[in-house]
Amino acid sequence: MTVIIYLIPVALGLGGLGLAGFLWAASSGQFDDPDGAANRILIDEDVPLVDKITKT
């Protein structure tokens, strides 16, 4: 039963660290464009290899 005296502060500390990490990520713009990466793979902007060679 005495273990719970140690586990509660540890759990609260880890929860606080998780909350601090989330708030840091939200304030630094990590969640600004959640659909961009998912849609970027669908956009076909490939330039043919022949065009890349002739431009250089």
PyMOL commands that set and color helices and strands:
alter all, ss='L'
color gray80, all
select helices_A, chain A and resi 3-27+36-40+49-55
alter helices_A, ss='H'
color red, helices_A
deselect
rebuild
show_as cartoon
